[in-house]
């Protein structure tokens, strides 16, 4: 069962949400800023059909009325993940984001593929990407996959990883 803490993929345009250069330049300032309300759903390995898979998923939603930018949303989504004991790795990890534009279909495929082993469904806001405006693939490694998207009224992010 997902733990709800309190963090939107919508056309096929390949509009860039933010660039890697913007991410690197603004990360330090955004990291110290207060976070607007962020809805977070976390799925640890025990939420997967095969609990010893060592997989986990983080899903985030933030309303545009609360976040001044998509980049602030992404930084706060990154920070909301458990970095305890690994704080020194956060900045290089964040700055290594790909920031590759992806379509709505690619976002749907990514979320569907990497959540297929979950016992319970993802929150509806990540499964329904209506209102999709733009999206970015942030990580695409065999052990780490993430995307962030802008919808009409909100931002969403999907992060999957494994330690296997």
N, CA and C atoms as an extended XYZ file, in Angstrom:
492
Properties=species:S:1:pos:R:3:atomname:S:1:resname:S:1:resid:I:1 pbc="F F F"
N         0.843       -1.170        0.000 N   UNK     1
C         0.000        0.000        0.000 CA  UNK     1
C         0.890        1.236        0.000 C   UNK     1
N         0.540        2.222       -0.806 N   UNK     2
C         1.326        3.445       -0.913 CA  UNK     2
C         1.185        4.294        0.339 C   UNK     2
N         2.238        5.006        0.635 N   UNK     3
C         2.218        5.944        1.744 CA  UNK     3
C         1.910        7.319        1.153 C   UNK     3
N         0.793        7.934        1.520 N   UNK     4
C         0.439        9.259        1.026 CA  UNK     4
C         1.006       10.297        1.980 C   UNK     4
N         1.853       11.162        1.484 N   UNK     5
C         2.473       12.157        2.336 CA  UNK     5
C         1.831       13.511        2.115 C   UNK     5
N         1.638       14.037        1.245 N   UNK     6
C         0.997       15.282        0.817 CA  UNK     6
C         1.913       16.000       -0.154 C   UNK     6
N         2.263       16.117       -3.609 N   UNK     7
C         3.030       16.610       -4.884 CA  UNK     7
C         2.106       16.793       -6.021 C   UNK     7
N         1.505       17.055      -13.785 N   UNK     8
C         0.428       16.328      -14.436 CA  UNK     8
C         0.761       16.126      -15.880 C   UNK     8
N         0.893       14.915      -16.180 N   UNK     9
C         1.290       14.736      -17.560 CA  UNK     9
C         0.059       15.092      -18.463 C   UNK     9
N        -0.432       16.371      -20.062 N   UNK    10
C        -1.650       16.618      -20.900 CA  UNK    10
C        -1.530       16.702      -22.395 C   UNK    10
N        -1.060       17.466      -24.999 N   UNK    11
C        -0.897       17.273      -26.387 CA  UNK    11
C         0.438       16.684      -26.710 C   UNK    11
N         0.691       16.437      -27.819 N   UNK    12
C         1.902       15.777      -28.296 CA  UNK    12
C         3.040       16.754      -28.596 C   UNK    12
N         2.911       18.025      -28.272 N   UNK    13
C         3.970       18.996      -28.531 CA  UNK    13
C         5.244       18.617      -27.793 C   UNK    13
N         6.390       18.848      -28.423 N   UNK    14
C         7.674       18.552      -27.793 CA  UNK    14
C         8.288       19.841      -27.243 C   UNK    14
N         7.539       20.559      -26.470 N   UNK    15
C         8.006       21.792      -25.853 CA  UNK    15
C         8.903       21.450      -24.669 C   UNK    15
N        10.013       22.121      -24.555 N   UNK    16
C        10.916       21.877      -23.442 CA  UNK    16
C        10.362       22.556      -22.196 C   UNK    16
N        10.330       21.832      -21.095 N   UNK    17
C         9.863       22.390      -19.842 CA  UNK    17
C        10.956       23.279      -19.262 C   UNK    17
N        12.159       22.739      -19.100 N   UNK    18
C        13.329       23.520      -18.701 CA  UNK    18
C        14.557       22.809      -19.238 C   UNK    18
N        15.638       23.541      -19.358 N   UNK    19
C        16.860       22.971      -19.923 CA  UNK    19
C        17.806       22.499      -18.816 C   UNK    19
N        18.749       21.690      -19.196 N   UNK    20
C        19.752       21.216      -18.245 CA  UNK    20
C        20.581       22.394      -17.723 C   UNK    20
N        20.870       23.347      -18.590 N   UNK    21
C        21.621       24.529      -18.177 CA  UNK    21
C        20.853       25.313      -17.112 C   UNK    21
N        19.548       25.460      -17.293 N   UNK    22
C        18.729       26.146      -16.284 CA  UNK    22
C        18.722       25.363      -14.974 C   UNK    22
N        18.632       24.057      -15.075 N   UNK    23
C        18.643       23.209      -13.880 CA  UNK    23
C        19.933       23.407      -13.093 C   UNK    23
N        21.061       23.339      -13.781 N   UNK    24
C        22.366       23.491      -13.115 CA  UNK    24
C        22.513       24.888      -12.514 C   UNK    24
N        22.097       25.913      -13.266 N   UNK    25
C        22.270       27.295      -12.814 CA  UNK    25
C        21.384       27.651      -11.625 C   UNK    25
N        20.182       27.081      -11.568 N   UNK    26
C        19.240       27.512      -10.536 CA  UNK    26
C        19.066       26.521       -9.387 C   UNK    26
N        19.612       25.322       -9.500 N   UNK    27
C        19.410       24.320       -8.463 CA  UNK    27
C        19.793       24.817       -7.066 C   UNK    27
N        20.978       25.407       -6.876 N   UNK    28
C        21.352       25.817       -5.511 CA  UNK    28
C        20.343       26.772       -4.864 C   UNK    28
N        19.875       27.751       -5.600 N   UNK    29
C        18.915       28.708       -5.051 CA  UNK    29
C        17.557       28.091       -4.793 C   UNK    29
N        17.100       27.237       -5.708 N   UNK    30
C        15.802       26.592       -5.532 CA  UNK    30
C        15.838       25.565       -4.405 C   UNK    30
N        16.975       24.941       -4.206 N   UNK    31
C        17.095       23.914       -3.167 CA  UNK    31
C        16.900       24.490       -1.771 C   UNK    31
N        17.269       25.737       -1.564 N   UNK    32
C        17.133       26.337       -0.234 CA  UNK    32
C        15.796       27.059       -0.051 C   UNK    32
N        15.028       27.193       -1.119 N   UNK    33
C        13.721       27.846       -1.037 CA  UNK    33
C        12.729       26.934       -0.313 C   UNK    33
N        11.756       27.550        0.343 N   UNK    34
C        10.688       26.776        0.968 CA  UNK    34
C         9.901       26.050       -0.117 C   UNK    34
N         9.379       24.896        0.233 N   UNK    35
C         8.599       24.122       -0.728 CA  UNK    35
C         7.117       24.436       -0.608 C   UNK    35
N         6.489       24.729       -1.737 N   UNK    36
C         5.032       24.811       -1.735 CA  UNK    36
C         4.466       23.416       -1.433 C   UNK    36
N         3.148       23.306       -1.241 N   UNK    37
C         2.559       21.989       -0.970 CA  UNK    37
C         2.873       20.999       -2.093 C   UNK    37
N         3.347       19.849       -1.703 N   UNK    38
C         3.753       18.808       -2.643 CA  UNK    38
C         3.070       17.509       -2.223 C   UNK    38
N         2.323       16.912       -3.133 N   UNK    39
C         1.678       15.637       -2.841 CA  UNK    39
C         2.618       14.522       -3.286 C   UNK    39
N         2.861       13.575       -2.383 N   UNK    40
C         3.827       12.510       -2.637 CA  UNK    40
C         3.197       11.152       -2.378 C   UNK    40
N         3.387       10.239       -3.317 N   UNK    41
C         3.010        8.842       -3.103 CA  UNK    41
C         4.285        8.021       -3.263 C   UNK    41
N         4.571        7.197       -2.269 N   UNK    42
C         5.789        6.377       -2.282 CA  UNK    42
C         5.392        4.906       -2.257 C   UNK    42
N         5.986        4.137       -3.138 N   UNK    43
C         5.764        2.701       -3.221 CA  UNK    43
C         7.099        1.989       -3.016 C   UNK    43
N         7.351        1.462       -1.809 N   UNK    44
C         8.591        0.714       -1.570 CA  UNK    44
C         8.490       -0.700       -2.165 C   UNK    44
N         9.554       -1.458       -2.072 N   UNK    45
C         9.596       -2.786       -2.699 CA  UNK    45
C         8.478       -3.707       -2.221 C   UNK    45
N         8.027       -3.558       -0.992 N   UNK    46
C         6.958       -4.435       -0.491 CA  UNK    46
C         5.629       -4.212       -1.219 C   UNK    46
N         5.511       -3.104       -1.968 N   UNK    47
C         4.299       -2.817       -2.733 CA  UNK    47
C         4.302       -3.454       -4.115 C   UNK    47
N         5.375       -4.158       -4.438 N   UNK    48
C         5.482       -4.815       -5.738 CA  UNK    48
C         5.091       -6.287       -5.609 C   UNK    48
N         4.659       -6.861       -6.709 N   UNK    49
C         4.268       -8.269       -6.734 CA  UNK    49
C         5.406       -9.149       -6.242 C   UNK    49
N         6.618       -8.786       -6.605 N   UNK    50
C         7.813       -9.496       -6.139 CA  UNK    50
C         8.541       -8.577       -5.167 C   UNK    50
N         8.288       -8.703       -3.861 N   UNK    51
C         8.858       -7.767       -2.879 CA  UNK    51
C        10.387       -7.730       -2.843 C   UNK    51
N        11.052       -8.817       -3.263 N   UNK    52
C        12.516       -8.803       -3.239 CA  UNK    52
C        13.104       -8.182       -4.510 C   UNK    52
N        12.271       -7.494       -5.275 N   UNK    53
C        12.712       -6.864       -6.521 CA  UNK    53
C        13.612       -5.654       -6.278 C   UNK    53
N        13.597       -5.120       -5.084 N   UNK    54
C        14.381       -3.945       -4.717 CA  UNK    54
C        14.008       -2.704       -5.525 C   UNK    54
N        12.782       -2.653       -6.025 N   UNK    55
C        12.291       -1.505       -6.769 CA  UNK    55
C        11.549       -0.551       -5.830 C   UNK    55
N        11.488        0.700       -6.234 N   UNK    56
C        10.637        1.664       -5.548 CA  UNK    56
C        10.175        2.709       -6.553 C   UNK    56
N         9.047        3.312       -6.237 N   UNK    57
C         8.479        4.360       -7.083 CA  UNK    57
C         8.082        5.532       -6.203 C   UNK    57
N         8.407        6.725       -6.673 N   UNK    58
C         7.947        7.974       -6.067 CA  UNK    58
C         7.112        8.679       -7.125 C   UNK    58
N         5.955        9.188       -6.728 N   UNK    59
C         5.087        9.938       -7.627 CA  UNK    59
C         4.753       11.261       -6.938 C   UNK    59
N         4.807       12.337       -7.702 N   UNK    60
C         4.622       13.679       -7.137 CA  UNK    60
C         3.604       14.476       -7.940 C   UNK    60
N         2.908       15.360       -7.225 N   UNK    61
C         2.010       16.318       -7.875 CA  UNK    61
C         2.111       17.647       -7.148 C   UNK    61
N         2.165       18.710       -7.926 N   UNK    62
C         2.148       20.062       -7.393 CA  UNK    62
C         1.306       20.942       -8.298 C   UNK    62
N         0.494       21.774       -7.707 N   UNK    63
C        -0.394       22.652       -8.473 CA  UNK    63
C         0.371       23.882       -8.946 C   UNK    63
N         0.104       24.300      -10.168 N   UNK    64
C         0.767       25.478      -10.735 CA  UNK    64
C         0.493       26.735       -9.911 C   UNK    64
N        -0.663       26.823       -9.301 N   UNK    65
C        -0.967       28.004       -8.486 CA  UNK    65
C        -0.023       28.117       -7.287 C   UNK    65
N         0.579       26.993       -6.876 N   UNK    66
C         1.490       26.983       -5.733 CA  UNK    66
C         2.960       27.064       -6.130 C   UNK    66
N         3.297       26.525       -7.283 N   UNK    67
C         4.698       26.500       -7.739 CA  UNK    67
C         4.925       27.596       -8.763 C   UNK    67
N         5.939       28.411       -8.550 N   UNK    68
C         6.235       29.508       -9.465 CA  UNK    68
C         6.847       29.023      -10.767 C   UNK    68
N         7.361       27.790      -10.786 N   UNK    69
C         7.943       27.252      -12.016 CA  UNK    69
C         7.985       25.733      -11.977 C   UNK    69
N         8.080       25.157      -13.157 N   UNK    70
C         8.237       23.713      -13.292 CA  UNK    70
C         9.565       23.254      -12.696 C   UNK    70
N        10.568       24.091      -12.789 N   UNK    71
C        11.880       23.756      -12.245 CA  UNK    71
C        11.847       23.697      -10.715 C   UNK    71
N        11.152       24.627      -10.083 N   UNK    72
C        10.992       24.573       -8.625 CA  UNK    72
C        10.278       23.280       -8.231 C   UNK    72
N         9.242       22.917       -8.988 N   UNK    73
C         8.537       21.667       -8.707 CA  UNK    73
C         9.499       20.477       -8.784 C   UNK    73
N        10.295       20.388       -9.835 N   UNK    74
C        11.212       19.251       -9.999 CA  UNK    74
C        12.237       19.200       -8.858 C   UNK    74
N        12.792       20.331       -8.492 N   UNK    75
C        13.786       20.363       -7.407 CA  UNK    75
C        13.149       19.896       -6.103 C   UNK    75
N        11.954       20.360       -5.797 N   UNK    76
C        11.298       19.954       -4.553 CA  UNK    76
C        10.885       18.478       -4.592 C   UNK    76
N        10.530       17.963       -5.779 N   UNK    77
C        10.238       16.535       -5.904 CA  UNK    77
C        11.501       15.713       -5.650 C   UNK    77
N        12.622       16.146       -6.182 N   UNK    78
C        13.890       15.447       -5.914 CA  UNK    78
C        14.213       15.449       -4.427 C   UNK    78
N        14.089       16.613       -3.805 N   UNK    79
C        14.425       16.724       -2.391 CA  UNK    79
C        13.489       15.906       -1.500 C   UNK    79
N        12.266       15.676       -1.949 N   UNK    80
C        11.298       14.946       -1.138 CA  UNK    80
C        11.616       13.455       -1.046 C   UNK    80
N        12.483       12.970       -1.922 N   UNK    81
C        12.880       11.571       -1.868 CA  UNK    81
C        13.885       11.392       -0.731 C   UNK    81
N        13.990       10.201       -0.228 N   UNK    82
C        14.834        9.938        0.939 CA  UNK    82
C        16.320       10.032        0.600 C   UNK    82
N        16.930       11.153        0.946 N   UNK    83
C        18.361       11.362        0.713 CA  UNK    83
C        19.163       11.230        2.002 C   UNK    83
N        18.533       10.761        3.057 N   UNK    84
C        19.190       10.619        4.346 CA  UNK    84
C        20.455        9.763        4.216 C   UNK    84
N        21.570       10.334        4.616 N   UNK    85
C        22.847        9.646        4.531 CA  UNK    85
C        23.510        9.747        3.165 C   UNK    85
N        22.799       10.350        2.197 N   UNK    86
C        23.352       10.493        0.847 CA  UNK    86
C        23.278       11.942        0.372 C   UNK    86
N        23.162       12.871        1.287 N   UNK    87
C        22.976       14.278        0.934 CA  UNK    87
C        24.039       14.804       -0.027 C   UNK    87
N        25.272       14.342        0.110 N   UNK    88
C        26.359       14.812       -0.754 CA  UNK    88
C        26.147       14.447       -2.224 C   UNK    88
N        25.296       13.468       -2.483 N   UNK    89
C        25.061       13.017       -3.857 CA  UNK    89
C        23.921       13.748       -4.545 C   UNK    89
N        23.120       14.479       -3.780 N   UNK    90
C        21.937       15.117       -4.350 CA  UNK    90
C        22.271       16.124       -5.451 C   UNK    90
N        23.196       17.028       -5.218 N   UNK    91
C        23.496       18.060       -6.217 CA  UNK    91
C        24.031       17.432       -7.506 C   UNK    91
N        25.054       16.558       -7.457 N   UNK    92
C        25.513       15.962       -8.715 CA  UNK    92
C        24.427       15.135       -9.408 C   UNK    92
N        23.608       14.454       -8.608 N   UNK    93
C        22.515       13.671       -9.191 CA  UNK    93
C        21.536       14.593       -9.905 C   UNK    93
N        21.105       15.647       -9.233 N   UNK    94
C        20.149       16.589       -9.825 CA  UNK    94
C        20.719       17.209      -11.097 C   UNK    94
N        21.959       17.647      -11.029 N   UNK    95
C        22.576       18.298      -12.178 CA  UNK    95
C        22.840       17.337      -13.330 C   UNK    95
N        22.764       16.040      -13.076 N   UNK    96
C        22.940       15.046      -14.126 CA  UNK    96
C        21.657       14.725      -14.870 C   UNK    96
N        20.575       15.409      -14.530 N   UNK    97
C        19.300       15.169      -15.210 CA  UNK    97
C        19.413       15.398      -16.704 C   UNK    97
N        18.775       14.542      -17.489 N   UNK    98
C        18.858       14.605      -18.947 CA  UNK    98
C        18.102       15.777      -19.547 C   UNK    98
N        16.949       16.091      -19.005 N   UNK    99
C        16.086       17.162      -19.532 CA  UNK    99
C        15.779       16.960      -21.019 C   UNK    99
N        15.469       15.706      -21.398 N   UNK   100
C        15.132       15.370      -22.779 CA  UNK   100
C        13.626       15.460      -22.986 C   UNK   100
N        13.173       16.278      -23.927 N   UNK   101
C        11.735       16.380      -24.183 CA  UNK   101
C        11.144       15.021      -24.579 C   UNK   101
N         9.955       14.720      -24.033 N   UNK   102
C         9.227       13.511      -24.396 CA  UNK   102
C         7.760       13.853      -24.619 C   UNK   102
N         7.102       13.032      -25.404 N   UNK   103
C         5.688       13.242      -25.712 CA  UNK   103
C         4.805       12.626      -24.637 C   UNK   103
N         3.520       12.907      -24.738 N   UNK   104
C         2.560       12.302      -23.830 CA  UNK   104
C         2.606       10.781      -23.940 C   UNK   104
N         2.658       10.268      -25.171 N   UNK   105
C         2.700        8.809      -25.371 CA  UNK   105
C         3.942        8.205      -24.718 C   UNK   105
N         5.074        8.875      -24.813 N   UNK   106
C         6.295        8.374      -24.180 CA  UNK   106
C         6.175        8.398      -22.654 C   UNK   106
N         5.558        9.430      -22.109 N   UNK   107
C         5.332        9.497      -20.656 CA  UNK   107
C         4.442        8.355      -20.198 C   UNK   107
N         3.372        8.137      -20.926 N   UNK   108
C         2.446        7.051      -20.577 CA  UNK   108
C         3.156        5.706      -20.634 C   UNK   108
N         3.932        5.489      -21.669 N   UNK   109
C         4.671        4.227      -21.822 CA  UNK   109
C         5.660        4.031      -20.676 C   UNK   109
N         6.376        5.073      -20.301 N   UNK   110
C         7.342        4.995      -19.207 CA  UNK   110
C         6.646        4.646      -17.889 C   UNK   110
N         5.592        5.372      -17.555 N   UNK   111
C         4.869        5.133      -16.307 CA  UNK   111
C         4.268        3.725      -16.298 C   UNK   111
N         3.666        3.327      -17.400 N   UNK   112
C         3.040        2.003      -17.490 CA  UNK   112
C         4.072        0.895      -17.350 C   UNK   112
N         5.161        1.006      -18.056 N   UNK   113
C         6.191       -0.039      -18.015 CA  UNK   113
C         6.793       -0.206      -16.627 C   UNK   113
N         7.164        0.881      -16.003 N   UNK   114
C         7.874        0.787      -14.726 CA  UNK   114
C         6.962        0.616      -13.512 C   UNK   114
N         5.673        0.756      -13.698 N   UNK   115
C         4.751        0.508      -12.581 CA  UNK   115
C         3.996       -0.808      -12.739 C   UNK   115
N         4.307       -1.570      -13.771 N   UNK   116
C         3.559       -2.795      -14.072 CA  UNK   116
C         3.642       -3.843      -12.963 C   UNK   116
N         4.677       -3.798      -12.137 N   UNK   117
C         4.823       -4.779      -11.069 CA  UNK   117
C         4.185       -4.387       -9.753 C   UNK   117
N         3.500       -3.258       -9.712 N   UNK   118
C         2.856       -2.813       -8.467 CA  UNK   118
C         1.606       -3.629       -8.163 C   UNK   118
N         1.368       -3.865       -6.891 N   UNK   119
C         0.156       -4.568       -6.453 CA  UNK   119
C        -1.072       -3.664       -6.525 C   UNK   119
N        -0.906       -2.398       -6.239 N   UNK   120
C        -2.034       -1.466       -6.255 CA  UNK   120
C        -1.784       -0.413       -7.328 C   UNK   120
N        -2.842        0.244       -7.785 N   UNK   121
C        -2.677        1.235       -8.855 CA  UNK   121
C        -1.973        2.507       -8.378 C   UNK   121
N        -1.387        3.176       -9.340 N   UNK   122
C        -0.801        4.488       -9.075 CA  UNK   122
C        -1.912        5.506       -8.845 C   UNK   122
N        -1.587        6.646       -8.232 N   UNK   123
C        -2.599        7.703       -8.086 CA  UNK   123
C        -3.124        8.117       -9.464 C   UNK   123
N        -4.399        8.441       -9.558 N   UNK   124
C        -5.002        8.793      -10.853 CA  UNK   124
C        -4.310        9.948      -11.571 C   UNK   124
N        -3.755       10.890      -10.824 N   UNK   125
C        -3.133       12.045      -11.476 CA  UNK   125
C        -1.908       11.677      -12.302 C   UNK   125
N        -1.275       10.560      -12.043 N   UNK   126
C        -0.121       10.160      -12.853 CA  UNK   126
C        -0.546        9.197      -13.955 C   UNK   126
N        -1.673        8.523      -13.763 N   UNK   127
C        -2.177        7.585      -14.763 CA  UNK   127
C        -2.973        8.296      -15.857 C   UNK   127
N        -3.598        9.415      -15.529 N   UNK   128
C        -4.397       10.175      -16.493 CA  UNK   128
C        -3.632       11.432      -16.871 C   UNK   128
N        -3.126       11.458      -18.067 N   UNK   129
C        -2.282       12.578      -18.491 CA  UNK   129
C        -3.035       13.595      -19.340 C   UNK   129
N        -4.349       13.635      -19.229 N   UNK   130
C        -5.101       14.615      -20.011 CA  UNK   130
C        -4.665       16.014      -19.587 C   UNK   130
N        -4.578       16.892      -20.547 N   UNK   131
C        -4.082       18.234      -20.284 CA  UNK   131
C        -2.570       18.333      -20.425 C   UNK   131
N        -1.939       17.275      -20.946 N   UNK   132
C        -0.484       17.243      -21.114 CA  UNK   132
C        -0.025       18.414      -21.979 C   UNK   132
N         0.950       19.127      -21.500 N   UNK   133
C         1.533       20.237      -22.268 CA  UNK   133
C         2.948       19.914      -22.716 C   UNK   133
N         3.738       19.372      -21.793 N   UNK   134
C         5.123       19.040      -22.128 CA  UNK   134
C         5.677       18.100      -21.075 C   UNK   134
N         6.742       17.437      -21.425 N   UNK   135
C         7.370       16.526      -20.486 CA  UNK   135
C         8.853       16.391      -20.758 C   UNK   135
N         9.569       15.965      -19.734 N   UNK   136
C        11.008       15.734      -19.842 CA  UNK   136
C        11.366       14.383      -19.246 C   UNK   136
N        12.183       13.644      -19.951 N   UNK   137
C        12.797       12.447      -19.381 CA  UNK   137
C        14.006       12.959      -18.602 C   UNK   137
N        14.037       12.632      -17.330 N   UNK   138
C        15.119       13.139      -16.487 CA  UNK   138
C        16.232       12.111      -16.280 C   UNK   138
N        15.872       10.848      -16.183 N   UNK   139
C        16.866        9.778      -16.021 CA  UNK   139
C        16.407        8.586      -16.834 C   UNK   139
N        17.363        7.858      -17.418 N   UNK   140
C        17.041        6.713      -18.265 CA  UNK   140
C        18.115        5.634      -18.141 C   UNK   140
N        18.436        5.282      -16.917 N   UNK   141
C        19.418        4.216      -16.662 CA  UNK   141
C        18.674        2.926      -16.347 C   UNK   141
N        19.333        1.797      -16.400 N   UNK   142
C        18.680        0.516      -16.101 CA  UNK   142
C        18.183        0.471      -14.654 C   UNK   142
N        18.780        1.270      -13.791 N   UNK   143
C        18.448        1.268      -12.366 CA  UNK   143
C        17.721        2.533      -11.908 C   UNK   143
N        17.507        3.481      -12.812 N   UNK   144
C        16.971        4.790      -12.423 CA  UNK   144
C        16.270        5.438      -13.617 C   UNK   144
N        14.953        5.617      -13.505 N   UNK   145
C        14.149        6.197      -14.581 CA  UNK   145
C        13.262        7.272      -13.967 C   UNK   145
N        13.175        8.419      -14.618 N   UNK   146
C        12.316        9.483      -14.091 CA  UNK   146
C        11.855       10.402      -15.210 C   UNK   146
N        10.678       10.987      -14.986 N   UNK   147
C        10.124       11.969      -15.911 CA  UNK   147
C         9.339       12.996      -15.107 C   UNK   147
N         9.291       14.196      -15.659 N   UNK   148
C         8.502       15.272      -15.077 CA  UNK   148
C         7.641       15.825      -16.203 C   UNK   148
N         6.403       16.209      -15.879 N   UNK   149
C         5.514       16.709      -16.919 CA  UNK   149
C         4.689       17.881      -16.415 C   UNK   149
N         4.329       18.702      -17.371 N   UNK   150
C         3.443       19.833      -17.111 CA  UNK   150
C         2.074       19.507      -17.695 C   UNK   150
N         1.054       19.629      -16.872 N   UNK   151
C        -0.333       19.509      -17.322 CA  UNK   151
C        -0.961       20.890      -17.286 C   UNK   151
N        -2.195       20.979      -17.663 N   UNK   152
C        -2.866       22.278      -17.687 CA  UNK   152
C        -2.774       23.028      -16.360 C   UNK   152
N        -3.047       22.334      -15.245 N   UNK   153
C        -3.124       23.016      -13.954 CA  UNK   153
C        -2.107       22.535      -12.922 C   UNK   153
N        -1.285       21.581      -13.304 N   UNK   154
C        -0.361       21.005      -12.326 CA  UNK   154
C         0.891       20.472      -12.992 C   UNK   154
N         1.841       20.115      -12.139 N   UNK   155
C         3.049       19.408      -12.550 CA  UNK   155
C         3.006       18.040      -11.891 C   UNK   155
N         3.530       17.020      -12.586 N   UNK   156
C         3.651       15.691      -12.001 CA  UNK   156
C         5.029       15.145      -12.303 C   UNK   156
N         5.474       14.226      -11.472 N   UNK   157
C         6.747       13.550      -11.703 CA  UNK   157
C         6.611       12.095      -11.314 C   UNK   157
N         7.354       11.247      -12.006 N   UNK   158
C         7.378        9.812      -11.773 CA  UNK   158
C         8.845        9.399      -11.680 C   UNK   158
N         9.220        8.727      -10.599 N   UNK   159
C        10.596        8.291      -10.388 CA  UNK   159
C        10.602        6.822       -9.986 C   UNK   159
N        11.299        5.991      -10.743 N   UNK   160
C        11.428        4.566      -10.460 CA  UNK   160
C        12.912        4.257      -10.289 C   UNK   160
N        13.220        3.407       -9.329 N   UNK   161
C        14.619        2.983       -9.175 CA  UNK   161
C        14.681        1.580       -8.587 C   UNK   161
N        15.827        0.963       -8.749 N   UNK   162
C        16.074       -0.330       -8.167 CA  UNK   162
C        17.500       -0.365       -7.643 C   UNK   162
N        17.709       -1.132       -6.601 N   UNK   163
C        19.060       -1.313       -6.055 CA  UNK   163
C        19.582       -2.699       -6.396 C   UNK   163
N        18.816       -3.437       -7.218 N   UNK   164
C        19.213       -4.800       -7.593 CA  UNK   164
C        20.460       -4.799       -8.458 C   UNK   164
